Amino acid sequence: MYLKNFHIFKITELLNSLLLWMLKLSSNANWLLPYLDLPGVLDELFAYAGPLGAVFSEEAISLYLWAPTAQIVRAFLYREPLGGDPFEIVPLEEVEGVWTAKGPKDWEGCYYVYEVCVYHWTTLQVEKCYANDPYSRGLSSDGWRTLLVNLNSEALKPEEWDKLADEKPHIKSFADISIYELHIRDFSANDGTVPPDVRGGYEAFTLQESAGVQHLKKLSDAGITHVHLLPTYQFAGVDDEKEKWKFVDVKKLEILPPDSDEQQFQITAIQNEDGYNWGYNPVLWGVPKGSYASNPNGPSRTLQFRKMVQALNKIGLRVVMDVVYNHLHASGPFDENSVLDKIVPGYYLRRNADGFIEHSTCINNTASEHFMVERLIVDDLLCWAVDYKVDGFRFDLMGHIMKRTMLKAKAALHGLSKERDGVDGSCVYIYGEGWDFGEVAKNGRGINACQFNLCGTGIGSFNDRVRDAILGGSPFGHPLQQGFATGLYLQQGNGHDHGTQAKEKLMLALSKDHIQVGMAANLRDYVFTNHEGNEVKGSEVLTYDGSPVGYALCPTETVNYVSAHDNETLFDIVSLKTPMSISVDERCRMNHLATSTIALSQGVPFFHCGDELLRSKSLDRDSYNSGDWFNRLDFTYNDNNWGVGLPPKEKNEKNWPLIKPRLADPSFKPQRSNILAAVDNFLNLLRIRYSSPLFRLKTANAIQERVRFLNTGPSQIPGVIAMSMEDGHEGVPGLTQLDPIYSYIALVINSCPSEVSFASPALRAKALQLHPVQVMSTDEVVKTSSFEASSGCLTIPARTTSVFVEPRND
């Protein structure tokens, strides 16, 4: 049987080889396609592990292009980034699917474009395709040509660049990570302390005295370890040449009513011609975006990106890059932003049974199950980690990438060493969106990197369960659905029918269970007492669709969050879901309540830039292309950007009836005092988190042994979470001692609109006192929290998170 199968395999391989050869020679080969599994054949016959892209040596530059279905490949070389005729046209020679050419060293600094003659599956004929090198490391503006740039050139290294690996902020464990998500343009486009020609770009991060950098220093000093930058590779949607951008008259917008639709009308009229886009429309993964550089031509983008990383590292912040390997912006033989589908048509993109490209990610899904797609992803990550010294990677729609690819990527990154590569790869953290949908759902294209498949890998995934329980509903549900922090059951009257009071109370209790699993790092096997009084595992608590809440096997596989760039900001969602009758001060406390739940949970906390500033986008639920106007940040703490007009019609019009009266009501807008208080409270949360290792336990066992929830079961107080963390004592059997300062910590999150007293037998005779950070806080409310040892009773003010500690006497 084995020999028979072997012979069948060899015959199939030979037939596929013959068909592929006919495809390469034919000018009209569409009749072959039904008989040919193109990606499978290419992987079987032409998988390649050698050099790709432009390789620099002492005496020459060599070009390598993997294009096994191409008939002819030529490189057109240019002196200039745009215009003019090529000074040389170089034919490449093929060996086993790899096309190569060698040129002189003085090619360095020149530009090239490939001409690939290849049969294209979309036109059913041989096309002359003009494309950049998939392994480009430099570009001209807007990616018209590939720049021959040597990333090892001393001229492209900031001063002391090669020493940066030894100067990076120290990370003992991934459990110590906390992440702050930031868009490069948002960071400085509105910062008057930054020179106009630097605003919105890489160099703004190097200005140590700017308002934005000063704010980042505060966050770093308080505990934030990583800045997550939204996409910074070459993406479509923003012209690299700034002189082509269009602008609105901000002065005219500023005098319009806060609920007017005129602001969004003017913004959207130029939204595809301004300087703004989040960047989730990748063209080339391996080159920094040109619009963020002072000069999009030449090597400026390389040098300035490196300076940005170095500057952030020097203020104590590691850098995470947002990578979008799940899709490409363009495909086909003619689109100027199409690259991979011109080089090897039909290989890089995932197609359905009818032969059409899958678009479940949004457009042009890539196929990491194909060997050379996976290789390109891993090679690209290594380039960013080694050549740009990036410290972590956030994978957009990670569930659309195969688990095998993620494991290969992790192994390759963690295999980097300072001695050999100038990078300590063991400190590179990987996380992403583990959503399971589209053609990859339920392992439809292989075992994918979704939340449930990643347990045990050490790769982090975003915990949407805790987000939805805290805020209420989901980004796809009714916008007024309340949650734990937004008044469910306890603050009625927001205009949405949540059902009977009994149903609301049950919904709140279920939300609390979800949050408690999340606060225990969303561990699959963590055992606690649920709202019914039963001992259950995290995986036995179910979401509204019957999926397990807990799925992680170790704490760093969970990234807890309540807001990110997607959907409304935290302050906006609180303002939308709460009754219009409550005060802005109360909404600010709800904002803080939500961030405190994330900041004090086990696992990796993740914060959207502006969570701490009460940031508003005027209730825009998807500001990816809403310009600087709706995405403005103010690091002088004077304004939170609330009430700058109705958000853009395309994504928000159906909610305008809910949004308009809120924007029109001046009482909704926070004052400077509210923003300053929010910043102080956020910094204090970080200081508390990093005051004790008990908030950052490294293993599932440690969390199970030390973390308890006290207000549980059918007699629990609604809207109150009480969590304790216990440490051992040196020389005493049982738990080991982790914290030299505190032996016991208890925190209470009170989402009720009134003061609550909670007593627990577990707290009796404890010598608990309010955490010193909160004692010194500018928040006078939290200072009224109290503890009575004889009864074990904690009293917590309304909408407040209080942390109590037991100092060691030993």
VENURGI-V787635 format. One record per residue. N is the residue number from 1. RES is the residue in one letter. D_CENTER is the distance of its C-alpha to the mean C-alpha in Angstrom with 2 decimals. Layout:
N,RES,D_CENTER + N,RES,D_CENTER
This chain:
1,M,49.58 + 2,Y,47.32 + 3,L,49.43 + 4,K,49.45 + 5,N,45.66 + 6,F,45.44 + 7,H,47.82 + 8,I,45.99 + 9,F,42.74 + 10,K,44.54 + 11,I,46.22 + 12,T,42.92 + 13,E,41.42 + 14,L,44.46 + 15,L,44.41 + 16,N,40.75 + 17,S,41.58 + 18,L,44.50 + 19,L,42.54 + 20,L,39.83 + 21,W,42.58 + 22,M,44.18 + 23,L,40.88 + 24,K,40.72 + 25,L,44.32 + 26,S,44.54 + 27,S,44.05 + 28,N,43.83 + 29,A,42.30 + 30,N,40.85 + 31,W,43.47 + 32,L,41.87 + 33,L,38.37 + 34,P,39.31 + 35,Y,40.60 + 36,L,37.72 + 37,D,34.42 + 38,L,33.06 + 39,P,29.81 + 40,G,31.75 + 41,V,34.62 + 42,L,32.58 + 43,D,30.77 + 44,E,34.19 + 45,L,36.12 + 46,F,33.86 + 47,A,30.99 + 48,Y,30.86 + 49,A,29.70 + 50,G,31.30 + 51,P,30.21 + 52,L,28.42 + 53,G,27.93 + 54,A,30.09 + 55,V,31.56 + 56,F,33.39 + 57,S,36.48 + 58,E,39.27 + 59,E,41.40 + 60,A,39.35 + 61,I,36.15 + 62,S,35.57 + 63,L,33.53 + 64,Y,32.28 + 65,L,30.99 + 66,W,30.50 + 67,A,32.16 + 68,P,34.54 + 69,T,35.52 + 70,A,36.37 + 71,Q,40.05 + 72,I,39.97 + 73,V,37.39 + 74,R,38.18 + 75,A,36.36 + 76,F,37.24 + 77,L,37.14 + 78,Y,37.13 + 79,R,37.85 + 80,E,35.96 + 81,P,32.42 + 82,L,33.87 + 83,G,37.26 + 84,G,40.32 + 85,D,41.58 + 86,P,40.41 + 87,F,42.54 + 88,E,42.34 + 89,I,41.51 + 90,V,40.97 + 91,P,41.37 + 92,L,39.24 + 93,E,40.88 + 94,E,39.54 + 95,V,39.82 + 96,E,38.42 + 97,G,35.74 + 98,V,34.63 + 99,W,35.96 + 100,T,36.83 + 101,A,38.56 + 102,K,39.51 + 103,G,40.12 + 104,P,41.28 + 105,K,39.24 + 106,D,39.84 + 107,W,37.38 + 108,E,34.74 + 109,G,33.47 + 110,C,34.54 + 111,Y,32.54 + 112,Y,32.84 + 113,V,32.11 + 114,Y,32.92 + 115,E,35.42 + 116,V,35.02 + 117,C,37.81 + 118,V,36.50 + 119,Y,37.16 + 120,H,34.42 + 121,W,34.01 + 122,T,33.31 + 123,T,36.58 + 124,L,38.61 + 125,Q,40.01 + 126,V,39.56 + 127,E,37.58 + 128,K,37.29 + 129,C,33.58 + 130,Y,32.41 + 131,A,29.03 + 132,N,27.09 + 133,D,26.71 + 134,P,23.67 + 135,Y,23.54 + 136,S,23.83 + 137,R,22.99 + 138,G,24.27 + 139,L,25.06 + 140,S,27.32 + 141,S,26.07 + 142,D,24.30 + 143,G,24.51 + 144,W,28.19 + 145,R,29.07 + 146,T,27.75 + 147,L,28.63 + 148,L,30.39 + 149,V,28.68 + 150,N,29.19 + 151,L,26.16 + 152,N,28.63 + 153,S,30.82 + 154,E,31.69 + 155,A,31.63 + 156,L,27.86 + 157,K,27.23 + 158,P,27.00 + 159,E,29.66 + 160,E,29.17 + 161,W,26.09 + 162,D,27.50 + 163,K,27.77 + 164,L,24.13 + 165,A,23.44 + 166,D,26.13 + 167,E,24.92 + 168,K,21.27 + 169,P,20.56 + 170,H,21.77 + 171,I,19.74 + 172,K,22.16 + 173,S,19.88 + 174,F,16.27 + 175,A,17.55 + 176,D,17.86 + 177,I,14.20 + 178,S,12.69 + 179,I,9.47 + 180,Y,9.63 + 181,E,7.09 + 182,L,9.36 + 183,H,10.58 + 184,I,13.37 + 185,R,15.98 + 186,D,15.47 + 187,F,16.08 + 188,S,19.63 + 189,A,20.86 + 190,N,22.72 + 191,D,23.68 + 192,G,27.46 + 193,T,27.57 + 194,V,26.00 + 195,P,28.45 + 196,P,28.03 + 197,D,27.75 + 198,V,24.74 + 199,R,22.76 + 200,G,19.43 + 201,G,19.22 + 202,Y,18.57 + 203,E,21.87 + 204,A,21.18 + 205,F,19.32 + 206,T,22.64 + 207,L,24.75 + 208,Q,25.34 + 209,E,27.27 + 210,S,25.10 + 211,A,24.10 + 212,G,20.36 + 213,V,20.80 + 214,Q,23.17 + 215,H,20.66 + 216,L,18.11 + 217,K,21.14 + 218,K,21.85 + 219,L,18.45 + 220,S,18.84 + 221,D,22.43 + 222,A,21.60 + 223,G,19.11 + 224,I,15.51 + 225,T,14.89 + 226,H,11.60 + 227,V,10.20 + 228,H,6.64 + 229,L,7.82 + 230,L,6.89 + 231,P,8.95 + 232,T,12.05 + 233,Y,14.01 + 234,Q,16.97 + 235,F,16.16 + 236,A,18.73 + 237,G,19.40 + 238,V,20.20 + 239,D,23.43 + 240,D,23.30 + 241,E,26.72 + 242,K,26.46 + 243,E,30.10 + 244,K,29.39 + 245,W,27.05 + 246,K,28.51 + 247,F,28.33 + 248,V,29.45 + 249,D,32.02 + 250,V,30.09 + 251,K,33.43 + 252,K,34.46 + 253,L,31.26 + 254,E,31.64 + 255,I,35.04 + 256,L,34.09 + 257,P,34.02 + 258,P,30.75 + 259,D,30.97 + 260,S,32.11 + 261,D,30.73 + 262,E,31.84 + 263,Q,28.74 + 264,Q,26.49 + 265,F,29.34 + 266,Q,29.46 + 267,I,25.74 + 268,T,25.36 + 269,A,28.56 + 270,I,26.93 + 271,Q,23.21 + 272,N,23.37 + 273,E,25.42 + 274,D,23.74 + 275,G,21.24 + 276,Y,18.19 + 277,N,15.38 + 278,W,11.60 + 279,G,12.08 + 280,Y,10.95 + 281,N,14.52 + 282,P,14.92 + 283,V,18.44 + 284,L,18.43 + 285,W,15.64 + 286,G,17.62 + 287,V,18.58 + 288,P,17.13 + 289,K,17.27 + 290,G,20.84 + 291,S,20.62 + 292,Y,18.99 + 293,A,22.00 + 294,S,25.51 + 295,N,26.94 + 296,P,25.10 + 297,N,28.02 + 298,G,28.86 + 299,P,26.80 + 300,S,25.68 + 301,R,22.01 + 302,T,22.11 + 303,L,23.97 + 304,Q,22.03 + 305,F,18.57 + 306,R,20.24 + 307,K,21.75 + 308,M,18.48 + 309,V,17.13 + 310,Q,20.58 + 311,A,20.84 + 312,L,17.68 + 313,N,18.88 + 314,K,22.28 + 315,I,21.29 + 316,G,19.78 + 317,L,16.06 + 318,R,14.33 + 319,V,11.78 + 320,V,8.42 + 321,M,7.94 + 322,D,5.46 + 323,V,8.09 + 324,V,9.63 + 325,Y,12.59 + 326,N,13.35 + 327,H,15.37 + 328,L,17.31 + 329,H,18.44 + 330,A,22.09 + 331,S,24.70 + 332,G,28.47 + 333,P,31.11 + 334,F,31.28 + 335,D,28.00 + 336,E,27.40 + 337,N,23.64 + 338,S,24.47 + 339,V,24.56 + 340,L,24.21 + 341,D,26.26 + 342,K,29.01 + 343,I,29.27 + 344,V,29.53 + 345,P,29.79 + 346,G,28.84 + 347,Y,27.13 + 348,Y,23.45 + 349,L,22.74 + 350,R,23.03 + 351,R,26.13 + 352,N,27.82 + 353,A,31.39 + 354,D,32.83 + 355,G,31.30 + 356,F,28.88 + 357,I,25.25 + 358,E,22.79 + 359,H,20.52 + 360,S,18.73 + 361,T,15.20 + 362,C,16.75 + 363,I,18.90 + 364,N,20.10 + 365,N,18.42 + 366,T,18.64 + 367,A,20.56 + 368,S,19.27 + 369,E,22.33 + 370,H,24.41 + 371,F,25.22 + 372,M,24.73 + 373,V,21.39 + 374,E,20.18 + 375,R,21.96 + 376,L,20.40 + 377,I,16.84 + 378,V,18.02 + 379,D,20.07 + 380,D,17.33 + 381,L,15.12 + 382,L,18.37 + 383,C,19.10 + 384,W,16.00 + 385,A,16.64 + 386,V,20.39 + 387,D,21.09 + 388,Y,18.40 + 389,K,17.93 + 390,V,14.13 + 391,D,13.47 + 392,G,10.36 + 393,F,7.98 + 394,R,4.62 + 395,F,6.43 + 396,D,6.38 + 397,L,9.34 + 398,M,10.08 + 399,G,13.22 + 400,H,14.73 + 401,I,14.95 + 402,M,17.88 + 403,K,17.84 + 404,R,20.35 + 405,T,18.09 + 406,M,15.40 + 407,L,18.35 + 408,K,19.87 + 409,A,16.82 + 410,K,16.66 + 411,A,20.44 + 412,A,20.56 + 413,L,18.12 + 414,H,19.83 + 415,G,23.11 + 416,L,22.75 + 417,S,25.23 + 418,K,26.13 + 419,E,29.66 + 420,R,28.99 + 421,D,25.65 + 422,G,25.29 + 423,V,22.08 + 424,D,21.82 + 425,G,19.55 + 426,S,19.94 + 427,C,17.62 + 428,V,14.59 + 429,Y,11.98 + 430,I,10.08 + 431,Y,7.79 + 432,G,6.18 + 433,E,7.54 + 434,G,11.20 + 435,W,12.93 + 436,D,16.46 + 437,F,18.08 + 438,G,19.98 + 439,E,22.16 + 440,V,20.26 + 441,A,20.74 + 442,K,23.00 + 443,N,22.86 + 444,G,24.42 + 445,R,23.76 + 446,G,23.67 + 447,I,21.81 + 448,N,18.18 + 449,A,15.06 + 450,C,14.91 + 451,Q,14.86 + 452,F,18.61 + 453,N,19.03 + 454,L,16.78 + 455,C,18.88 + 456,G,20.66 + 457,T,18.44 + 458,G,16.65 + 459,I,13.25 + 460,G,10.89 + 461,S,9.72 + 462,F,8.72 + 463,N,12.19 + 464,D,13.05 + 465,R,16.65 + 466,V,16.63 + 467,R,14.85 + 468,D,17.54 + 469,A,20.33 + 470,I,19.76 + 471,L,19.44 + 472,G,21.56 + 473,G,21.48 + 474,S,18.28 + 475,P,16.60 + 476,F,19.19 + 477,G,22.13 + 478,H,24.60 + 479,P,23.14 + 480,L,25.80 + 481,Q,25.23 + 482,Q,25.16 + 483,G,23.68 + 484,F,24.46 + 485,A,23.43 + 486,T,24.51 + 487,G,28.13 + 488,L,28.52 + 489,Y,32.25 + 490,L,32.73 + 491,Q,32.31 + 492,Q,33.70 + 493,G,34.66 + 494,N,31.51 + 495,G,33.23 + 496,H,31.52 + 497,D,33.63 + 498,H,31.99 + 499,G,35.23 + 500,T,37.86 + 501,Q,37.48 + 502,A,37.74 + 503,K,34.88 + 504,E,32.71 + 505,K,33.64 + 506,L,32.69 + 507,M,29.33 + 508,L,28.70 + 509,A,29.89 + 510,L,27.63 + 511,S,24.60 + 512,K,25.71 + 513,D,25.91 + 514,H,22.32 + 515,I,21.21 + 516,Q,23.51 + 517,V,22.12 + 518,G,18.60 + 519,M,20.16 + 520,A,21.67 + 521,A,18.27 + 522,N,18.60 + 523,L,21.06 + 524,R,22.94 + 525,D,26.26 + 526,Y,26.22 + 527,V,29.49 + 528,F,30.16 + 529,T,32.51 + 530,N,31.27 + 531,H,32.67 + 532,E,35.65 + 533,G,36.61 + 534,N,35.77 + 535,E,34.09 + 536,V,31.15 + 537,K,28.28 + 538,G,24.67 + 539,S,24.86 + 540,E,27.97 + 541,V,26.32 + 542,L,25.38 + 543,T,23.19 + 544,Y,24.96 + 545,D,24.87 + 546,G,26.19 + 547,S,23.16 + 548,P,22.99 + 549,V,20.86 + 550,G,20.72 + 551,Y,19.47 + 552,A,18.44 + 553,L,21.07 + 554,C,19.80 + 555,P,17.96 + 556,T,15.07 + 557,E,14.22 + 558,T,13.15 + 559,V,10.15 + 560,N,11.96 + 561,Y,10.96 + 562,V,12.97 + 563,S,11.06 + 564,A,7.93 + 565,H,8.41 + 566,D,9.81 + 567,N,13.34 + 568,E,15.58 + 569,T,14.97 + 570,L,16.23 + 571,F,19.57 + 572,D,20.00 + 573,I,19.54 + 574,V,21.96 + 575,S,24.31 + 576,L,24.30 + 577,K,24.93 + 578,T,27.50 + 579,P,31.16 + 580,M,32.11 + 581,S,34.90 + 582,I,32.97 + 583,S,32.55 + 584,V,29.63 + 585,D,30.20 + 586,E,29.61 + 587,R,26.35 + 588,C,25.21 + 589,R,26.14 + 590,M,24.19 + 591,N,21.07 + 592,H,21.79 + 593,L,22.65 + 594,A,19.23 + 595,T,17.44 + 596,S,20.20 + 597,T,19.63 + 598,I,16.08 + 599,A,17.30 + 600,L,20.30 + 601,S,19.00 + 602,Q,19.04 + 603,G,15.86 + 604,V,12.77 + 605,P,12.28 + 606,F,9.17 + 607,F,10.27 + 608,H,9.64 + 609,C,11.88 + 610,G,15.18 + 611,D,15.26 + 612,E,17.95 + 613,L,19.63 + 614,L,20.22 + 615,R,18.29 + 616,S,19.43 + 617,K,18.86 + 618,S,22.29 + 619,L,20.90 + 620,D,19.01 + 621,R,16.84 + 622,D,15.08 + 623,S,15.39 + 624,Y,13.82 + 625,N,17.37 + 626,S,19.12 + 627,G,20.01 + 628,D,20.19 + 629,W,22.47 + 630,F,20.22 + 631,N,17.22 + 632,R,19.49 + 633,L,18.92 + 634,D,22.00 + 635,F,21.92 + 636,T,25.68 + 637,Y,25.09 + 638,N,27.64 + 639,D,25.80 + 640,N,22.72 + 641,N,23.01 + 642,W,24.38 + 643,G,27.04 + 644,V,26.52 + 645,G,27.63 + 646,L,26.77 + 647,P,23.28 + 648,P,23.40 + 649,K,25.64 + 650,E,23.81 + 651,K,21.12 + 652,N,22.97 + 653,E,26.71 + 654,K,27.36 + 655,N,26.26 + 656,W,28.23 + 657,P,31.15 + 658,L,29.05 + 659,I,27.29 + 660,K,30.41 + 661,P,32.49 + 662,R,29.70 + 663,L,29.05 + 664,A,32.84 + 665,D,33.44 + 666,P,33.46 + 667,S,33.18 + 668,F,29.50 + 669,K,28.53 + 670,P,27.82 + 671,Q,30.02 + 672,R,29.29 + 673,S,30.55 + 674,N,27.95 + 675,I,25.10 + 676,L,26.67 + 677,A,27.10 + 678,A,23.48 + 679,V,22.42 + 680,D,25.11 + 681,N,24.25 + 682,F,20.56 + 683,L,21.71 + 684,N,24.24 + 685,L,21.83 + 686,L,20.08 + 687,R,23.61 + 688,I,24.64 + 689,R,21.76 + 690,Y,22.72 + 691,S,26.42 + 692,S,26.68 + 693,P,25.31 + 694,L,26.04 + 695,F,22.76 + 696,R,20.96 + 697,L,22.95 + 698,K,22.17 + 699,T,23.64 + 700,A,24.19 + 701,N,27.88 + 702,A,27.52 + 703,I,25.71 + 704,Q,28.38 + 705,E,31.14 + 706,R,30.12 + 707,V,28.08 + 708,R,30.15 + 709,F,29.91 + 710,L,33.19 + 711,N,33.35 + 712,T,33.31 + 713,G,35.71 + 714,P,37.72 + 715,S,39.12 + 716,Q,35.86 + 717,I,35.45 + 718,P,33.09 + 719,G,29.98 + 720,V,30.21 + 721,I,28.08 + 722,A,29.85 + 723,M,28.31 + 724,S,30.18 + 725,M,29.43 + 726,E,32.45 + 727,D,33.21 + 728,G,36.22 + 729,H,39.08 + 730,E,40.18 + 731,G,43.19 + 732,V,42.91 + 733,P,42.34 + 734,G,39.25 + 735,L,35.80 + 736,T,35.14 + 737,Q,34.57 + 738,L,31.07 + 739,D,31.43 + 740,P,34.44 + 741,I,34.40 + 742,Y,33.76 + 743,S,35.17 + 744,Y,33.73 + 745,I,31.04 + 746,A,31.03 + 747,L,28.62 + 748,V,29.28 + 749,I,27.02 + 750,N,29.45 + 751,S,28.14 + 752,C,31.77 + 753,P,33.30 + 754,S,36.04 + 755,E,36.72 + 756,V,36.65 + 757,S,38.63 + 758,F,37.55 + 759,A,39.82 + 760,S,39.15 + 761,P,41.74 + 762,A,39.12 + 763,L,39.04 + 764,R,42.80 + 765,A,44.30 + 766,K,40.93 + 767,A,41.06 + 768,L,37.91 + 769,Q,37.22 + 770,L,34.50 + 771,H,31.88 + 772,P,33.14 + 773,V,29.99 + 774,Q,30.69 + 775,V,34.38 + 776,M,33.69 + 777,S,31.22 + 778,T,31.99 + 779,D,31.32 + 780,E,34.92 + 781,V,34.04 + 782,V,32.31 + 783,K,35.35 + 784,T,37.57 + 785,S,35.95 + 786,S,38.63 + 787,F,39.62 + 788,E,43.04 + 789,A,43.62 + 790,S,46.71 + 791,S,45.02 + 792,G,41.45 + 793,C,40.49 + 794,L,37.43 + 795,T,37.60 + 796,I,34.39 + 797,P,34.36 + 798,A,32.85 + 799,R,29.07 + 800,T,28.63 + 801,T,26.94 + 802,S,29.51 + 803,V,29.31 + 804,F,32.59 + 805,V,33.38 + 806,E,36.46 + 807,P,37.36 + 808,R,39.07 + 809,N,42.79 + 810,D,43.16
